Amino acid sequence: MWVIVLIAGVAILAAAIPGTWKSFPDALEYDRERLEKTCDAVISLLSILISGSLLVISWAFDKFHDPGYGPWLFVGLGWLFVVLIFTLYMRFNYVWGYKGAKFNMGGTEGRTVLSWLPTVIVGLTFGLICLAWPILKIAWKMPAPPSNPAQIVQVQCHVEMPKPMPTPLATRGQGNQQKAKKRKKK
């Protein structure tokens, strides 16, 4: 399956590069600084993705010891490194080769930039798909947590009720009643 994904990614990339060239039939002028900033952003994103990928790879092998995840993770990491290497070339060789602040892209000019754009898109997409596949596979195969059997607990309650308090013979109300009886007798 991972071989099919790799072949599909290479085929899409091979079709996308000439398609990108055709979509820019006329040469347009672009800022060199704009391309530099784009390269810097892609390099920053790739540094996070590659370090996260290495974390996922080490976690998957440590947790599951399944060699079937290896090719997926290797292909995903490989796509990210292809994009990184091409982006580093763009940033430090291609862009620095321009003396002015502008460069032309389109037609027959700037085809390196027009090849780099689909490489970034296809490389990031297929790299993340290849990295996500083992994680999804792990999640689908995870067994449900074991359920504890129902525990029947028999509880016996034995509560001793306190004895009632004795009431005093003469309370205030009773004393008033006795006085009222004496007054009636008189």
N, C-alpha and C positions, 0 to 999 in steps of 0.2 A: 504494500500500500504506500509506504513512504517513497518508493521508487517512482510510483505513478505521480505522486505530488511533486517530486523533484523534476520529473520530465515535464509535467504540466507547467511548473514555474518557469523552466528554461524556455519552453515553447511560447508562453505568453510574453516573456521578456524579448525573445527573438522577433515576435510579431509587433511588439509595442515600439521598439526602437525605430524601425522604418516608418511606422505610423506616426510617430512623433515628428520625424523629419518632414513628412508630408504635410503635417498640420501647421507648419511654419514655412510657407512657400516663399515669403519675402523676408529679407533680412531687416530686423528691427534693432534699434540701439537700446542697450540696457546699461544700468550702472554696475560697475565692478563691485562696489560696496554692497549692493543688494545680493549678489552671488556669494560674496564672502560671508555675509550674515546668514544666508541660507545654509551654507556649508557648516558654519559653526553650530547652528541649531541642530542639524542632522548629526553632527559628531557628538554633541551633548546627549541627544536622545539615544544614540547607539551606545554610548558609554553606560548609560543606565540599563538599557536592555541587555547588553552583553554580561554585565556583572549580575543582573537578576537571572539571566539564563544559566550562568554557572551555578548560582545558588539553587535553582530548580533542578539542574542535573545532579548535583551532589545530594540533594534531598531525595530525589526519586531513586537513585541507586542505593543510598543508605537505608531508606525505608522499605523498599520492595525487592531489591536484589534481582530484578527482572532484566535480563539483557535485551528484551524486546523494545525497551524504551530508548536504548542507545542510539540506533540509527535516526530516529525522529529528532532527538535532541541534537545529534551531530549535524544533521541537515539544517535544522533551524539555526543553530549557531553559525554554521557555514554561510548561510544567506546573510546573516548580520555582518559577518566579517567581510564578505564580498562588497557589501554596501559601504562598510567602513573604509576599506582599502581604496575603493573608487572615490569616495568623498575626500579622503586625505589627499589623493592625487589631484582632485579638482581644486582643493583649497590651496595646497602648497606648491603645485607645479603649474597648473593651468591658469589659475587666477593671477598668480604672481608674475606670469609671463606677459601680462598686459601692462604697458607703461602708462597708458592714459586712464582716465576715470570711467571711460565708456568702452563697451565692446559690442560687436554685432552678433546677433543670433538669428538664425533662420536661413532658408535657402541652402547654400553650400557653406555658409559660415557658422561657426559655433556648434558644429555637430557633436562635439564632445559634451557640451552642456545638455543638448537634446538627447543624448544617449544616457546621461547621468540621471535625468529626471525619472524615466521609467524604471531604471535600475533601483533607485531609492524606493519607489512605490511598490514594485514587484518584490524586491528583496525584503522590505519590512513586512509586507503582507504574508508572504510565504514563510518567512522566518518565524513570525508569531503564530501562524497556523501550525507549523511543525513543533513549536514549543508547547502550544496549548493542547495538542492531541494527546500526549502521554498523561497530562494532568486530567483531562476529561476522561480518559480511559481508566485512570486510577479511581476517579470519583464514581464512575459507573460500576466498577467492580468492588467497591468497598462494601463489605458485608454490613448488614444492619447491626446496630449494637445489641448485644444479648439482652433479652428481657428477663428480668428476675421473675421467678415463679411467684404466684400470689401466696402471700404468707397469711395463714389464719392464726390469729392470736386470740386465745380465750382469756378473757379478763373477768376476774371475780372481785366484786367490790364488797367489802364488809366494813360498814361504817357504823360506829357506835354513836347513837344519838345522845346528846347530853341530857341529863335529867332536868325536868322543869324546876325552876327556882320556886321555893315556897313563898307565898304571898304573905305579907304581914297582916295580922288580924285587924288592927285598927289603922285604917288609912285615913287620910284627911277627909275623903268623901264620906266614909262610914261614920267618922266622928260627928260630922254635921248632921247626918241622918239621925243619930242617937239624940242629939240636942233638940232636933225638931220634934221627936217623939215625946220628950220630956215636956216641952212647952204645950203640947196638945193635952197632956194629962192634967195640967194645972188648970 
